[in-house]
Amino acid sequence: MALWTDVADPHRTFETVVSRLALTDLVIRYAICAFSARHYYRCGGSDAASEDGDSTALAYQNLCLNFLIPSMSDSSRISPSVLTAVALLRQNEEMDEQDNRFHLEGTSRILNTVPEFAALGGVGEAACWLSLREDIYISLTTQTPIKANIDCFLNSPSIRRSDDYSWASQSILNLAYLLKRAFSEPLNLSDLAHSRNEIEDWDLHRPSTYYPFQHRPRSRQEGRCFPEIWMLLPHHAVGLQYHHISHTLLSAVGSSGGDEGETCPRARPYPTSVVHTYRTLAESRARERQIKYHLYAVLGLATSNPRAENTWFTARHCLAVWGAYFRHPADHHAVLEFLEIWRRRSGWRTSDLVDSLRQHWSEHDEE
């Protein structure tokens, strides 16, 4: 689990601290057991094992909730351990294809109630970053604004220390702000332009460690549908992948700057005008090429850096949003193979996403 949670944390807080806290802190222990049971049994392969894991996970979750509910009802009792447990239960909840997001509401409420956790360092800060990434997942896949207060992350040690890891944290925060601005109603073009400037500034000033040390372009003729993008360490892969996701989203919403304070209805990834001029069609095709370029990079970063397991999560989420843009049968096969490998490795169920993608692809074939 720590490979998923400590993605940009040089202290590896979940691996080294949270695991130790679980020996004495029951709320954290039961949250870890709930997640671990589901993951362990689902990776076992059989449906019977998966059902056993779900029932065991539910039993541990209920034990955890017996401690959490009194704390959540009294803000003075909310501690970093409480936020950590809710964030871990949210990871457990994410593994279901029918995501009720109960624990996402919990983490968002804690971040909005006790934003200082993000600036305190230690377990509280690590749990805040995990909660933010969980919020990013839902915002991206539902195209709704980030719910949590993200301004508190500007004072986070992960940002202020300005070391190699902080570039990955800044890339994550850039995407969070972009999601908040891109899906707000009404869309403020100057805010969107501000996000574009932040993302371009990260690209311009990133250190050499955030450039691939090996890159092979994708080639269907050579059986390589995704590019090979080898990064030095997992957090470099994470930072660059979030950067490509930000560019994908910018291409999808069609940001083009704007005057100060200018607003308009939220941009949509697909044009809705009845009359399409040649220019409109050309712009739409150019936007699709940009989206696919960055989506290929998102997938390539995941498949090229197996130690950066978090990149597989984010690649899966991007496929849920933009996977329909892939038109070539070879790409379809590569995407389905990617999702199957991830299902076996993570325990995440992917059948609904696979069915949805196949439906989109078949509609394109019919056209």
Short mmCIF file of the C-alpha atoms (twelve columns), coordinates in Angstrom:
data_MODEL
# 
_entry.id   MODEL 
# 
loop_
_atom_site.group_PDB 
_atom_site.id 
_atom_site.type_symbol 
_atom_site.label_atom_id 
_atom_site.label_alt_id 
_atom_site.label_comp_id 
_atom_site.label_asym_id 
_atom_site.label_seq_id 
_atom_site.Cartn_x 
_atom_site.Cartn_y 
_atom_site.Cartn_z 
_atom_site.pdbx_PDB_model_num 
ATOM 1   C CA . MET A 1   0.000   0.000   0.000   1 
ATOM 2   C CA . ALA A 2   2.861   2.387   0.763   1 
ATOM 3   C CA . LEU A 3   3.936   2.217   -2.893  1 
ATOM 4   C CA . TRP A 4   0.599   3.883   -3.689  1 
ATOM 5   C CA . THR A 5   0.514   6.386   -0.823  1 
ATOM 6   C CA . ASP A 6   4.112   7.629   -0.495  1 
ATOM 7   C CA . VAL A 7   4.331   8.741   -4.120  1 
ATOM 8   C CA . ALA A 8   6.166   12.058  -3.500  1 
ATOM 9   C CA . ASP A 9   7.207   11.684  0.132   1 
ATOM 10  C CA . PRO A 10  10.954  11.399  0.799   1 
ATOM 11  C CA . HIS A 11  10.176  10.314  4.381   1 
ATOM 12  C CA . ARG A 12  7.933   7.434   3.199   1 
ATOM 13  C CA . THR A 13  5.539   8.312   6.008   1 
ATOM 14  C CA . PHE A 14  2.962   5.609   5.354   1 
ATOM 15  C CA . GLU A 15  5.608   2.912   5.084   1 
ATOM 16  C CA . THR A 16  7.707   3.950   8.095   1 
ATOM 17  C CA . VAL A 17  5.347   5.798   10.454  1 
ATOM 18  C CA . VAL A 18  1.746   4.804   9.741   1 
ATOM 19  C CA . SER A 19  2.618   1.096   9.776   1 
ATOM 20  C CA . ARG A 20  4.222   1.585   13.202  1 
ATOM 21  C CA . LEU A 21  1.225   3.553   14.486  1 
ATOM 22  C CA . ALA A 22  -1.007  0.631   13.507  1 
ATOM 23  C CA . LEU A 23  0.573   -1.410  16.305  1 
ATOM 24  C CA . THR A 24  -1.048  0.828   18.930  1 
ATOM 25  C CA . ASP A 25  -3.653  2.990   17.150  1 
ATOM 26  C CA . LEU A 26  -6.742  0.871   16.544  1 
ATOM 27  C CA . VAL A 27  -8.460  3.264   14.144  1 
ATOM 28  C CA . ILE A 28  -5.469  3.133   11.799  1 
ATOM 29  C CA . ARG A 29  -4.996  -0.607  12.311  1 
ATOM 30  C CA . TYR A 30  -8.576  -1.453  11.330  1 
ATOM 31  C CA . ALA A 31  -8.460  0.895   8.322   1 
ATOM 32  C CA . ILE A 32  -5.285  -0.799  7.053   1 
ATOM 33  C CA . CYS A 33  -6.782  -4.247  7.619   1 
ATOM 34  C CA . ALA A 34  -9.936  -3.302  5.706   1 
ATOM 35  C CA . PHE A 35  -7.929  -2.213  2.684   1 
ATOM 36  C CA . SER A 36  -5.418  -5.067  2.937   1 
ATOM 37  C CA . ALA A 37  -8.073  -7.771  3.162   1 
ATOM 38  C CA . ARG A 38  -9.791  -6.611  0.003   1 
ATOM 39  C CA . HIS A 39  -6.520  -6.183  -1.889  1 
ATOM 40  C CA . TYR A 40  -5.064  -9.515  -0.745  1 
ATOM 41  C CA . TYR A 41  -8.103  -11.615 -1.599  1 
ATOM 42  C CA . ARG A 42  -8.858  -9.870  -4.893  1 
ATOM 43  C CA . CYS A 43  -5.318  -10.463 -6.068  1 
ATOM 44  C CA . GLY A 44  -5.798  -14.134 -5.188  1 
ATOM 45  C CA . GLY A 45  -7.595  -14.671 -8.464  1 
ATOM 46  C CA . SER A 46  -10.809 -16.558 -7.638  1 
ATOM 47  C CA . ASP A 47  -14.279 -15.059 -7.259  1 
ATOM 48  C CA . ALA A 48  -14.765 -16.940 -3.994  1 
ATOM 49  C CA . ALA A 49  -11.594 -15.428 -2.574  1 
ATOM 50  C CA . SER A 50  -12.735 -11.987 -3.693  1 
ATOM 51  C CA . GLU A 51  -16.074 -12.397 -1.905  1 
ATOM 52  C CA . ASP A 52  -14.280 -13.565 1.259   1 
ATOM 53  C CA . GLY A 53  -12.046 -10.512 1.045   1 
ATOM 54  C CA . ASP A 54  -14.989 -8.159  0.653   1 
ATOM 55  C CA . SER A 55  -16.729 -9.579  3.715   1 
ATOM 56  C CA . THR A 56  -13.527 -9.475  5.773   1 
ATOM 57  C CA . ALA A 57  -12.849 -5.909  4.619   1 
ATOM 58  C CA . LEU A 58  -16.377 -4.901  5.619   1 
ATOM 59  C CA . ALA A 59  -15.915 -6.379  9.081   1 
ATOM 60  C CA . TYR A 60  -12.694 -4.393  9.642   1 
ATOM 61  C CA . GLN A 61  -14.297 -1.271  8.181   1 
ATOM 62  C CA . ASN A 62  -17.160 -1.501  10.676  1 
ATOM 63  C CA . LEU A 63  -14.698 -1.847  13.532  1 
ATOM 64  C CA . CYS A 64  -12.891 1.233   12.259  1 
ATOM 65  C CA . LEU A 65  -16.129 3.205   11.944  1 
ATOM 66  C CA . ASN A 66  -16.960 2.457   15.581  1 
ATOM 67  C CA . PHE A 67  -13.982 4.640   16.472  1 
ATOM 68  C CA . LEU A 68  -14.348 7.167   13.648  1 
ATOM 69  C CA . ILE A 69  -17.993 8.187   14.000  1 
ATOM 70  C CA . PRO A 70  -17.647 9.760   17.477  1 
ATOM 71  C CA . SER A 71  -14.525 11.641  16.346  1 
ATOM 72  C CA . MET A 72  -16.102 12.912  13.129  1 
ATOM 73  C CA . SER A 73  -19.089 14.279  15.044  1 
ATOM 74  C CA . ASP A 74  -16.839 16.490  17.191  1 
ATOM 75  C CA . SER A 75  -14.302 18.659  15.329  1 
ATOM 76  C CA . SER A 76  -12.166 18.999  18.463  1 
ATOM 77  C CA . ARG A 77  -11.501 15.258  18.336  1 
ATOM 78  C CA . ILE A 78  -10.331 15.197  14.706  1 
ATOM 79  C CA . SER A 79  -6.661  14.209  14.677  1 
ATOM 80  C CA . PRO A 80  -4.128  13.264  11.995  1 
ATOM 81  C CA . SER A 81  -4.902  9.618   12.830  1 
ATOM 82  C CA . VAL A 82  -8.573  10.198  12.076  1 
ATOM 83  C CA . LEU A 83  -7.795  11.788  8.708   1 
ATOM 84  C CA . THR A 84  -5.353  8.961   7.910   1 
ATOM 85  C CA . ALA A 85  -7.957  6.305   8.695   1 
ATOM 86  C CA . VAL A 86  -10.648 8.004   6.602   1 
ATOM 87  C CA . ALA A 87  -8.222  8.404   3.680   1 
ATOM 88  C CA . LEU A 88  -7.325  4.703   3.900   1 
ATOM 89  C CA . LEU A 89  -10.999 3.721   3.982   1 
ATOM 90  C CA . ARG A 90  -11.433 5.904   0.911   1 
ATOM 91  C CA . GLN A 91  -8.750  3.840   -0.865  1 
ATOM 92  C CA . ASN A 92  -10.673 0.734   0.118   1 
ATOM 93  C CA . GLU A 93  -13.898 2.297   -1.195  1 
ATOM 94  C CA . GLU A 94  -12.284 3.234   -4.530  1 
ATOM 95  C CA . MET A 95  -11.767 -0.421  -5.380  1 
ATOM 96  C CA . ASP A 96  -15.511 -0.863  -5.941  1 
ATOM 97  C CA . GLU A 97  -16.836 -0.100  -9.408  1 
ATOM 98  C CA . GLN A 98  -19.984 1.323   -7.801  1 
ATOM 99  C CA . ASP A 99  -18.222 4.105   -5.925  1 
ATOM 100 C CA . ASN A 100 -20.486 5.686   -3.300  1 
ATOM 101 C CA . ARG A 101 -17.786 8.203   -2.227  1 
ATOM 102 C CA . PHE A 102 -18.878 8.193   1.399   1 
ATOM 103 C CA . HIS A 103 -15.324 8.492   2.695   1 
ATOM 104 C CA . LEU A 104 -14.399 11.086  0.075   1 
ATOM 105 C CA . GLU A 105 -16.954 13.364  1.741   1 
ATOM 106 C CA . GLY A 106 -15.227 12.624  5.036   1 
ATOM 107 C CA . THR A 107 -11.732 13.550  3.880   1 
ATOM 108 C CA . SER A 108 -12.974 16.718  2.179   1 
ATOM 109 C CA . ARG A 109 -14.799 17.790  5.319   1 
ATOM 110 C CA . ILE A 110 -11.711 17.220  7.476   1 
ATOM 111 C CA . LEU A 111 -9.470  19.175  5.090   1 
ATOM 112 C CA . ASN A 112 -11.948 22.037  5.126   1 
ATOM 113 C CA . THR A 113 -12.340 21.899  8.920   1 
ATOM 114 C CA . VAL A 114 -8.682  21.421  9.879   1 
ATOM 115 C CA . PRO A 115 -6.647  22.762  6.920   1 
ATOM 116 C CA . GLU A 116 -3.580  23.255  9.122   1 
ATOM 117 C CA . PHE A 117 -2.876  19.508  8.946   1 
ATOM 118 C CA . ALA A 118 -1.346  20.090  5.502   1 
ATOM 119 C CA . ALA A 119 1.265   22.468  6.973   1 
ATOM 120 C CA . LEU A 120 2.216   20.450  10.057  1 
ATOM 121 C CA . GLY A 121 4.311   17.766  8.366   1 
ATOM 122 C CA . GLY A 122 4.333   14.139  9.481   1 
ATOM 123 C CA . VAL A 123 1.330   11.852  9.303   1 
ATOM 124 C CA . GLY A 124 -1.181  14.706  9.037   1 
ATOM 125 C CA . GLU A 125 0.498   16.164  5.966   1 
ATOM 126 C CA . ALA A 126 0.943   12.756  4.312   1 
ATOM 127 C CA . ALA A 127 -2.752  11.986  4.840   1 
ATOM 128 C CA . CYS A 128 -3.686  15.379  3.362   1 
ATOM 129 C CA . TRP A 129 -1.770  14.652  0.165   1 
ATOM 130 C CA . LEU A 130 -3.361  11.210  -0.117  1 
ATOM 131 C CA . SER A 131 -6.792  12.815  0.339   1 
ATOM 132 C CA . LEU A 132 -6.012  15.403  -2.330  1 
ATOM 133 C CA . ARG A 133 -5.060  12.739  -4.873  1 
ATOM 134 C CA . GLU A 134 -8.292  10.886  -4.069  1 
ATOM 135 C CA . ASP A 135 -10.233 14.119  -4.661  1 
ATOM 136 C CA . ILE A 136 -8.373  14.650  -7.949  1 
ATOM 137 C CA . TYR A 137 -9.488  11.210  -9.137  1 
ATOM 138 C CA . ILE A 138 -13.175 11.992  -8.623  1 
ATOM 139 C CA . SER A 139 -12.898 15.527  -9.981  1 
ATOM 140 C CA . LEU A 140 -11.200 14.260  -13.129 1 
ATOM 141 C CA . THR A 141 -13.575 11.376  -13.833 1 
ATOM 142 C CA . THR A 142 -16.794 13.259  -12.993 1 
ATOM 143 C CA . GLN A 143 -15.669 16.659  -14.355 1 
ATOM 144 C CA . THR A 144 -16.633 18.463  -11.164 1 
ATOM 145 C CA . PRO A 145 -14.546 20.921  -9.109  1 
ATOM 146 C CA . ILE A 146 -12.231 19.790  -6.336  1 
ATOM 147 C CA . LYS A 147 -14.221 19.823  -3.088  1 
ATOM 148 C CA . ALA A 148 -11.405 20.248  -0.589  1 
ATOM 149 C CA . ASN A 149 -9.703  23.491  0.359   1 
ATOM 150 C CA . ILE A 150 -6.493  23.248  -1.656  1 
ATOM 151 C CA . ASP A 151 -5.033  26.625  -0.680  1 
ATOM 152 C CA . CYS A 152 -3.771  25.002  2.531   1 
ATOM 153 C CA . PHE A 153 -1.302  22.962  0.463   1 
ATOM 154 C CA . LEU A 154 0.626   26.110  -0.486  1 
ATOM 155 C CA . ASN A 155 2.104   26.077  3.054   1 
ATOM 156 C CA . SER A 156 2.823   22.360  2.992   1 
ATOM 157 C CA . PRO A 157 6.443   21.375  3.716   1 
ATOM 158 C CA . SER A 158 6.241   19.229  0.581   1 
ATOM 159 C CA . ILE A 159 5.979   22.449  -1.428  1 
ATOM 160 C CA . ARG A 160 8.095   24.820  0.692   1 
ATOM 161 C CA . ARG A 161 11.201  22.644  1.007   1 
ATOM 162 C CA . SER A 162 11.904  23.090  -2.757  1 
ATOM 163 C CA . ASP A 163 13.787  19.823  -3.152  1 
ATOM 164 C CA . ASP A 164 13.605  17.212  -5.887  1 
ATOM 165 C CA . TYR A 165 10.446  15.647  -4.407  1 
ATOM 166 C CA . SER A 166 8.662   18.984  -4.157  1 
ATOM 167 C CA . TRP A 167 8.534   19.247  -7.959  1 
ATOM 168 C CA . ALA A 168 6.274   16.187  -8.006  1 
ATOM 169 C CA . SER A 169 4.086   17.683  -5.273  1 
ATOM 170 C CA . GLN A 170 3.868   20.961  -7.188  1 
ATOM 171 C CA . SER A 171 2.819   19.111  -10.338 1 
ATOM 172 C CA . ILE A 172 0.037   17.379  -8.370  1 
ATOM 173 C CA . LEU A 173 -1.077  20.715  -6.922  1 
ATOM 174 C CA . ASN A 174 -1.046  22.330  -10.379 1 
ATOM 175 C CA . LEU A 175 -3.525  19.714  -11.596 1 
ATOM 176 C CA . ALA A 176 -5.704  20.202  -8.508  1 
ATOM 177 C CA . TYR A 177 -5.961  23.937  -9.150  1 
ATOM 178 C CA . LEU A 178 -6.651  23.340  -12.835 1 
ATOM 179 C CA . LEU A 179 -9.507  20.958  -11.986 1 
ATOM 180 C CA . LYS A 180 -10.953 23.466  -9.538  1 
ATOM 181 C CA . ARG A 181 -10.844 26.232  -12.142 1 
ATOM 182 C CA . ALA A 182 -11.776 24.248  -15.245 1 
ATOM 183 C CA . PHE A 183 -14.968 22.766  -13.806 1 
ATOM 184 C CA . SER A 184 -16.244 25.791  -11.905 1 
ATOM 185 C CA . GLU A 185 -19.432 27.465  -13.064 1 
ATOM 186 C CA . PRO A 186 -19.147 29.859  -14.769 1 
ATOM 187 C CA . LEU A 187 -15.730 29.202  -16.262 1 
ATOM 188 C CA . ASN A 188 -13.350 32.108  -15.623 1 
ATOM 189 C CA . LEU A 189 -10.966 32.316  -18.574 1 
ATOM 190 C CA . SER A 190 -8.377  34.365  -16.709 1 
ATOM 191 C CA . ASP A 191 -8.243  31.719  -13.954 1 
ATOM 192 C CA . LEU A 192 -7.759  29.051  -16.603 1 
ATOM 193 C CA . ALA A 193 -4.987  31.104  -18.195 1 
ATOM 194 C CA . HIS A 194 -3.361  31.372  -14.751 1 
ATOM 195 C CA . SER A 195 -3.323  27.577  -14.496 1 
ATOM 196 C CA . ARG A 196 -1.815  27.312  -17.965 1 
ATOM 197 C CA . ASN A 197 0.964   29.697  -16.911 1 
ATOM 198 C CA . GLU A 198 1.655   27.658  -13.749 1 
ATOM 199 C CA . ILE A 199 1.878   24.443  -15.759 1 
ATOM 200 C CA . GLU A 200 4.128   25.988  -18.407 1 
ATOM 201 C CA . ASP A 201 6.319   27.480  -15.674 1 
ATOM 202 C CA . TRP A 202 6.763   24.017  -14.139 1 
ATOM 203 C CA . ASP A 203 7.736   22.676  -17.550 1 
ATOM 204 C CA . LEU A 204 10.202  25.500  -18.157 1 
ATOM 205 C CA . HIS A 205 12.011  25.277  -14.815 1 
ATOM 206 C CA . ARG A 206 11.806  21.568  -13.907 1 
ATOM 207 C CA . PRO A 207 15.188  20.061  -12.978 1 
ATOM 208 C CA . SER A 208 17.008  17.602  -15.206 1 
ATOM 209 C CA . THR A 209 15.748  14.679  -13.077 1 
ATOM 210 C CA . TYR A 210 12.241  15.291  -14.444 1 
ATOM 211 C CA . TYR A 211 13.354  14.583  -18.000 1 
ATOM 212 C CA . PRO A 212 13.426  10.946  -19.196 1 
ATOM 213 C CA . PHE A 213 16.834  9.321   -19.339 1 
ATOM 214 C CA . GLN A 214 15.512  6.973   -22.028 1 
ATOM 215 C CA . HIS A 215 12.724  7.669   -24.495 1 
ATOM 216 C CA . ARG A 216 11.519  5.531   -27.377 1 
ATOM 217 C CA . PRO A 217 8.583   6.858   -29.399 1 
ATOM 218 C CA . ARG A 218 5.577   4.609   -29.806 1 
ATOM 219 C CA . SER A 219 5.604   2.432   -32.912 1 
ATOM 220 C CA . ARG A 220 2.753   0.126   -33.860 1 
ATOM 221 C CA . GLN A 221 5.013   -1.534  -36.428 1 
ATOM 222 C CA . GLU A 222 7.328   -2.583  -33.586 1 
ATOM 223 C CA . GLY A 223 4.418   -3.561  -31.331 1 
ATOM 224 C CA . ARG A 224 4.880   -0.544  -29.052 1 
ATOM 225 C CA . CYS A 225 1.591   1.351   -28.825 1 
ATOM 226 C CA . PHE A 226 2.746   3.448   -25.875 1 
ATOM 227 C CA . PRO A 227 6.074   5.283   -25.778 1 
ATOM 228 C CA . GLU A 228 8.819   4.076   -23.469 1 
ATOM 229 C CA . ILE A 229 9.589   6.875   -21.010 1 
ATOM 230 C CA . TRP A 230 12.101  5.765   -18.404 1 
ATOM 231 C CA . MET A 231 12.460  8.018   -15.380 1 
ATOM 232 C CA . LEU A 232 15.149  7.935   -12.709 1 
ATOM 233 C CA . LEU A 233 12.892  7.391   -9.671  1 
ATOM 234 C CA . PRO A 234 9.155   6.828   -9.066  1 
ATOM 235 C CA . HIS A 235 8.419   10.391  -7.925  1 
ATOM 236 C CA . HIS A 236 9.912   11.711  -11.176 1 
ATOM 237 C CA . ALA A 237 7.489   9.525   -13.132 1 
ATOM 238 C CA . VAL A 238 4.587   10.721  -10.955 1 
ATOM 239 C CA . GLY A 239 5.463   14.401  -11.370 1 
ATOM 240 C CA . LEU A 240 5.842   14.189  -15.137 1 
ATOM 241 C CA . GLN A 241 2.676   12.121  -15.501 1 
ATOM 242 C CA . TYR A 242 0.563   14.664  -13.598 1 
ATOM 243 C CA . HIS A 243 2.083   17.323  -15.848 1 
ATOM 244 C CA . HIS A 244 0.894   15.440  -18.945 1 
ATOM 245 C CA . ILE A 245 -2.561  15.001  -17.387 1 
ATOM 246 C CA . SER A 246 -2.727  18.760  -16.860 1 
ATOM 247 C CA . HIS A 247 -1.897  19.308  -20.527 1 
ATOM 248 C CA . THR A 248 -4.513  16.735  -21.536 1 
ATOM 249 C CA . LEU A 249 -7.145  18.575  -19.541 1 
ATOM 250 C CA . LEU A 250 -6.094  21.953  -20.941 1 
ATOM 251 C CA . SER A 251 -6.454  20.545  -24.454 1 
ATOM 252 C CA . ALA A 252 -9.843  19.035  -23.624 1 
ATOM 253 C CA . VAL A 253 -11.354 22.227  -22.233 1 
ATOM 254 C CA . GLY A 254 -9.809  24.289  -25.032 1 
ATOM 255 C CA . SER A 255 -8.394  27.016  -22.816 1 
ATOM 256 C CA . SER A 256 -7.233  30.061  -24.709 1 
ATOM 257 C CA . GLY A 257 -6.627  32.669  -22.056 1 
ATOM 258 C CA . GLY A 258 -9.034  35.577  -21.751 1 
ATOM 259 C CA . ASP A 259 -9.398  39.021  -20.315 1 
ATOM 260 C CA . GLU A 260 -9.212  39.594  -16.574 1 
ATOM 261 C CA . GLY A 261 -12.419 38.410  -14.965 1 
ATOM 262 C CA . GLU A 262 -13.947 37.227  -18.244 1 
ATOM 263 C CA . THR A 263 -16.359 34.333  -17.803 1 
ATOM 264 C CA . CYS A 264 -18.226 31.964  -20.058 1 
ATOM 265 C CA . PRO A 265 -20.192 28.714  -19.754 1 
ATOM 266 C CA . ARG A 266 -17.917 25.795  -18.951 1 
ATOM 267 C CA . ALA A 267 -16.123 24.455  -21.987 1 
ATOM 268 C CA . ARG A 268 -16.974 20.931  -23.060 1 
ATOM 269 C CA . PRO A 269 -14.645 18.321  -24.497 1 
ATOM 270 C CA . TYR A 270 -16.968 17.839  -27.456 1 
ATOM 271 C CA . PRO A 271 -18.320 20.736  -29.555 1 
ATOM 272 C CA . THR A 272 -22.113 21.106  -29.488 1 
ATOM 273 C CA . SER A 273 -22.660 23.559  -32.336 1 
ATOM 274 C CA . VAL A 274 -24.934 22.294  -35.114 1 
ATOM 275 C CA . VAL A 275 -22.942 24.105  -37.799 1 
ATOM 276 C CA . HIS A 276 -19.306 23.017  -38.060 1 
ATOM 277 C CA . THR A 277 -17.108 25.089  -40.296 1 
ATOM 278 C CA . TYR A 278 -13.882 23.710  -41.707 1 
ATOM 279 C CA . ARG A 279 -11.965 25.725  -39.122 1 
ATOM 280 C CA . THR A 280 -14.010 24.270  -36.292 1 
ATOM 281 C CA . LEU A 281 -13.404 20.748  -37.550 1 
ATOM 282 C CA . ALA A 282 -9.694  21.422  -37.971 1 
ATOM 283 C CA . GLU A 283 -9.457  22.802  -34.440 1 
ATOM 284 C CA . SER A 284 -11.357 19.793  -33.097 1 
ATOM 285 C CA . ARG A 285 -8.968  17.376  -34.822 1 
ATOM 286 C CA . ALA A 286 -5.945  19.299  -33.586 1 
ATOM 287 C CA . ARG A 287 -7.328  19.152  -30.052 1 
ATOM 288 C CA . GLU A 288 -7.898  15.410  -30.380 1 
ATOM 289 C CA . ARG A 289 -4.290  14.916  -31.508 1 
ATOM 290 C CA . GLN A 290 -3.055  16.875  -28.500 1 
ATOM 291 C CA . ILE A 291 -5.189  14.849  -26.111 1 
ATOM 292 C CA . LYS A 292 -3.981  11.566  -27.586 1 
ATOM 293 C CA . TYR A 293 -0.334  12.697  -27.520 1 
ATOM 294 C CA . HIS A 294 -0.459  13.402  -23.786 1 
ATOM 295 C CA . LEU A 295 -2.602  10.338  -23.084 1 
ATOM 296 C CA . TYR A 296 -0.025  8.126   -24.779 1 
ATOM 297 C CA . ALA A 297 2.615   9.715   -22.524 1 
ATOM 298 C CA . VAL A 298 0.482   9.110   -19.413 1 
ATOM 299 C CA . LEU A 299 0.219   5.409   -20.283 1 
ATOM 300 C CA . GLY A 300 3.848   5.174   -21.349 1 
ATOM 301 C CA . LEU A 301 5.045   6.584   -18.038 1 
ATOM 302 C CA . ALA A 302 3.018   3.941   -16.202 1 
ATOM 303 C CA . THR A 303 4.161   0.950   -18.246 1 
ATOM 304 C CA . SER A 304 7.802   2.109   -18.340 1 
ATOM 305 C CA . ASN A 305 8.158   2.666   -14.591 1 
ATOM 306 C CA . PRO A 306 6.708   -0.366  -12.769 1 
ATOM 307 C CA . ARG A 307 7.986   0.815   -9.370  1 
ATOM 308 C CA . ALA A 308 5.848   3.956   -9.699  1 
ATOM 309 C CA . GLU A 309 2.630   2.053   -9.051  1 
ATOM 310 C CA . ASN A 310 0.604   5.207   -8.484  1 
ATOM 311 C CA . THR A 311 1.056   6.048   -12.169 1 
ATOM 312 C CA . TRP A 312 -1.103  3.035   -13.054 1 
ATOM 313 C CA . PHE A 313 -3.980  4.457   -11.002 1 
ATOM 314 C CA . THR A 314 -3.852  7.814   -12.717 1 
ATOM 315 C CA . ALA A 315 -3.497  6.222   -16.150 1 
ATOM 316 C CA . ARG A 316 -6.594  4.137   -15.466 1 
ATOM 317 C CA . HIS A 317 -8.520  7.286   -14.458 1 
ATOM 318 C CA . CYS A 318 -7.439  9.050   -17.657 1 
ATOM 319 C CA . LEU A 319 -8.661  6.127   -19.739 1 
ATOM 320 C CA . ALA A 320 -12.040 6.455   -18.042 1 
ATOM 321 C CA . VAL A 321 -12.221 10.050  -19.309 1 
ATOM 322 C CA . TRP A 322 -10.392 10.032  -22.656 1 
ATOM 323 C CA . GLY A 323 -9.977  6.377   -23.643 1 
ATOM 324 C CA . ALA A 324 -12.649 6.771   -26.334 1 
ATOM 325 C CA . TYR A 325 -10.233 8.938   -28.325 1 
ATOM 326 C CA . PHE A 326 -8.219  5.848   -29.256 1 
ATOM 327 C CA . ARG A 327 -9.422  4.655   -32.661 1 
ATOM 328 C CA . HIS A 328 -6.863  2.087   -33.834 1 
ATOM 329 C CA . PRO A 329 -7.486  -1.621  -33.020 1 
ATOM 330 C CA . ALA A 330 -3.874  -2.033  -31.884 1 
ATOM 331 C CA . ASP A 331 -4.375  0.756   -29.348 1 
ATOM 332 C CA . HIS A 332 -7.587  -0.898  -28.179 1 
ATOM 333 C CA . HIS A 333 -5.732  -4.154  -27.579 1 
ATOM 334 C CA . ALA A 334 -2.924  -2.357  -25.712 1 
ATOM 335 C CA . VAL A 335 -5.403  -0.495  -23.499 1 
ATOM 336 C CA . LEU A 336 -7.324  -3.663  -22.615 1 
ATOM 337 C CA . GLU A 337 -4.071  -5.476  -21.859 1 
ATOM 338 C CA . PHE A 338 -2.989  -2.569  -19.628 1 
ATOM 339 C CA . LEU A 339 -6.264  -2.689  -17.685 1 
ATOM 340 C CA . GLU A 340 -6.075  -6.460  -17.245 1 
ATOM 341 C CA . ILE A 341 -2.519  -6.266  -15.895 1 
ATOM 342 C CA . TRP A 342 -3.600  -3.516  -13.519 1 
ATOM 343 C CA . ARG A 343 -6.622  -5.510  -12.357 1 
ATOM 344 C CA . ARG A 344 -4.395  -8.437  -11.430 1 
ATOM 345 C CA . ARG A 345 -1.808  -6.238  -9.712  1 
ATOM 346 C CA . SER A 346 -4.113  -3.936  -7.780  1 
ATOM 347 C CA . GLY A 347 -7.389  -5.766  -7.185  1 
ATOM 348 C CA . TRP A 348 -9.294  -2.884  -8.788  1 
ATOM 349 C CA . ARG A 349 -12.230 -4.141  -10.816 1 
ATOM 350 C CA . THR A 350 -12.184 -2.881  -14.380 1 
ATOM 351 C CA . SER A 351 -15.040 -4.698  -16.132 1 
ATOM 352 C CA . ASP A 352 -17.352 -1.660  -16.213 1 
ATOM 353 C CA . LEU A 353 -14.612 0.533   -17.682 1 
ATOM 354 C CA . VAL A 354 -13.732 -2.127  -20.272 1 
ATOM 355 C CA . ASP A 355 -17.382 -2.439  -21.302 1 
ATOM 356 C CA . SER A 356 -17.706 1.340   -21.584 1 
ATOM 357 C CA . LEU A 357 -14.584 1.661   -23.727 1 
ATOM 358 C CA . ARG A 358 -15.670 -1.164  -26.032 1 
ATOM 359 C CA . GLN A 359 -19.030 0.532   -26.467 1 
ATOM 360 C CA . HIS A 360 -17.387 3.839   -27.403 1 
ATOM 361 C CA . TRP A 361 -14.991 2.136   -29.794 1 
ATOM 362 C CA . SER A 362 -17.764 0.173   -31.502 1 
ATOM 363 C CA . GLU A 363 -19.728 3.392   -32.051 1 
ATOM 364 C CA . HIS A 364 -16.696 4.919   -33.762 1 
ATOM 365 C CA . ASP A 365 -16.333 1.795   -35.921 1 
ATOM 366 C CA . GLU A 366 -19.940 2.125   -37.029 1 
ATOM 367 C CA . GLU A 367 -19.326 5.731   -38.042 1 
# 
